[in-house]
Amino acid sequence: MTSRFKVSGMHCAHCQNAVKTGVEKLSGVKSADVDLKKGLLTVEHEPDADFEGKVRTCVSELGFSAEPCGEEASRGFFGAIRSLLGKQ
């Protein structure tokens, strides 16, 4: 599953690497990519109903903020549950 987040507060390659490395340490994460210019974090991960919260906490602890964008932002909590259950 793929999730995307808008990350605020990154200004350099060090910031970019800190977010990427931090998120990659989360349980269930297969890969993470951070586009510094767009402020976009893209994460490939195992299904997890609380994944959004885990990413937001992780990124916050690194000194930045992350908000879901795209499909993740519009589907909300119950949409995430339906997705996990295989019901779109």
SULGI-V433180 format. One record per residue. D_LAST is the distance of its C-alpha to the last C-alpha in Angstrom with 1 decimal. Layout:
BEGIN
d_last: [D_LAST;D_LAST]
END
This chain:
BEGIN
d_last: [13.5;15.0;15.7;18.2;20.7;23.6;26.7;29.8;33.4;33.6;36.9;37.9;37.1;37.9;35.2;32.7;33.8;33.7;30.0;29.1;31.2;30.1;26.4;27.0;28.7;25.6;24.4;21.6;22.2;22.8;24.1;24.5;25.8;27.4;28.5;31.5;32.1;28.6;28.1;24.8;23.6;21.1;20.2;18.9;18.2;16.9;13.9;15.5;14.4;17.7;17.9;18.1;21.0;22.7;22.8;24.0;26.7;27.8;28.2;29.9;32.3;33.2;34.3;31.4;28.4;24.7;22.0;18.4;18.1;15.7;11.9;12.8;15.1;12.9;10.0;12.6;13.0;10.6;7.7;9.2;9.5;6.0;5.6;9.0;8.5;6.3;3.8;0.0]
END
